Amino acid sequence: MELTTNEQLMLNGEMGQGKQKAMEILVALGKIYGANKMIPVTSAQIAGVSYKTIGDAGLGYLKHMAALGAKVEIPSFLNPAGMDIEQWEALGIPQDFAIKQMEILDAYATMGIKMSCTCTPYLIGIKPKVGEHIAWSESSAISFANSVLGAKTNREGGPSALCAAICGVTPYYGLHLDENRVANLIVKVDAKLTNRSDFGLLGLIVGKKSNGGIPAFKTFPGARPNENDLKYLGAAMAASGSVPLYFVEKFTPEWRVSKDAEQITITQKEMDKAKKALNEVDTADIITLGCPHASISELVEISQLLEKKPVKKTLWICVAREIKIKAQEMGLAQKIEKNGGKLVADTCMVVAPLERMGYKRTAVDSGKAAVYLPTMCQQKLLFGKIEEILWK
Amino acid sequence: MEIIGRVISKGHARGEVLLSREPLSFLGNVNPKTGIVVEKGHPLEGKSLAGKVLVFPRGKGSTVGSYVILEMKQNGVAPVAIINQEAETIIAVGAIISEIPMLDKLDVDVFSILKDGDLVEVDANKGILRVK
């Protein structure tokens, strides 16, 4: 691999031990995946934040990197943590968990990483442009950045994204090259898509069928998807099938389809069957929205629904802290909280320790949450569009 | 006998070979306090990786496995060197942060010439595996 003078200095340890370790990892990954050089990235999003997912081993690793003096070179921010940093106690997060979680965040802060813990950085002003190279690692953010924004990122892991943040570069391979951004599956949809949860459901089905490949959707009959819909679609495909990139005809900035692409049609019958299969219970202990983290327009919609009929059960709406602050300034947060909703920042239903908080049945409108809640939180599911789950 | 390989993580070590023809997941399947493989039905189940030159095809499972390798190193129960058929991210990252010498893509099929207990030398500065 050809390295620039600056990259070679990092590798030789002349810019400190932290940069050296990070560059060693990037060079090894470059070798493994056949990169011939590094490419500068404009931002990094680092997964491996919740104590629930990385445990003591991950905490040890982060302390180790911080102790080596590693500092980030580019704007860098985090995936959701295991709890709301400000109101963890009120939400019922166990104290032993909170202590470990704060240690993890402290290690990241020591390295110069911004304490924005969100899977939707593009909603809080970190919105890369078409063709911009980035190193992101949360699967739904990767999908949104690649597909809807037309930026370029591989599916980074926590350590590789952290190393990219520390060195400001990433190995040039995979989805950084246009020749690899080609769909191998054409998807026609012969079903009604009336809301976000339908797009999530569609994503679950297509993710399973695409098997790590890149799907290209023909225009959706009768539906003009907005960014919230596409966020749900991409998140579900990433969760059920590790899909890092997809195209939608006439919507996404890119559209490249292989001549040999297979074509499939998703029917209403399949959608109905998939929805039925997800529903294991008909009432829930907690309702969780905001997977991926909710936008202001989603909060407006939720607030209007709650205005008509408040909720009695615990309702979490997971958001980036910056969105919560904006919602407070708009008076939206107060309206939602008055009618029973809780705006939960920095975390989400999947990486928070729900299973240790007495919850057994969770209602969701998100395909992605439906994939992870049973395995990561031992929850039984109630799945449907918002109006179907808010008052169950 | 000298076998040429690709350097993934630099360093130098000597030790006894412990060989698995099956991929290995570290998270949940290796005890980071003892270095013992606990995955049910795995060919290495019950065996300790501590101090061994661990030869296996590749990593699998959770990416948190990289951190488990570092935890083993800090507890003094990590392998002294790693040989993979073809490296992937989990083991490569784990080896580098833990400063465990690692080679992959050796130019001879090591599974046919090595067996458990063989004494070998891994020179991961030059990319050479020396077999006595």
Boltz contact constraints between the chains, C-beta under 6 A:
constraints:
  - contact:
      token1: [A, 24]
      token2: [B, 96]
      max_distance: 6.0
  - contact:
      token1: [A, 25]
      token2: [B, 93]
      max_distance: 6.0
  - contact:
      token1: [A, 25]
      token2: [B, 96]
      max_distance: 6.0
  - contact:
      token1: [A, 28]
      token2: [B, 8]
      max_distance: 6.0
  - contact:
      token1: [A, 28]
      token2: [B, 92]
      max_distance: 6.0
  - contact:
      token1: [A, 28]
      token2: [B, 96]
      max_distance: 6.0
  - contact:
      token1: [A, 32]
      token2: [B, 87]
      max_distance: 6.0
  - contact:
      token1: [A, 54]
      token2: [B, 64]
      max_distance: 6.0
  - contact:
      token1: [A, 57]
      token2: [B, 67]
      max_distance: 6.0
  - contact:
      token1: [A, 57]
      token2: [B, 68]
      max_distance: 6.0
  - contact:
      token1: [A, 57]
      token2: [B, 71]
      max_distance: 6.0
  - contact:
      token1: [A, 58]
      token2: [B, 67]
      max_distance: 6.0
  - contact:
      token1: [A, 60]
      token2: [B, 71]
      max_distance: 6.0
  - contact:
      token1: [A, 61]
      token2: [B, 67]
      max_distance: 6.0
  - contact:
      token1: [A, 61]
      token2: [B, 70]
      max_distance: 6.0
  - contact:
      token1: [A, 157]
      token2: [B, 63]
      max_distance: 6.0
  - contact:
      token1: [A, 157]
      token2: [B, 89]
      max_distance: 6.0
  - contact:
      token1: [A, 159]
      token2: [B, 66]
      max_distance: 6.0
  - contact:
      token1: [A, 159]
      token2: [B, 93]
      max_distance: 6.0
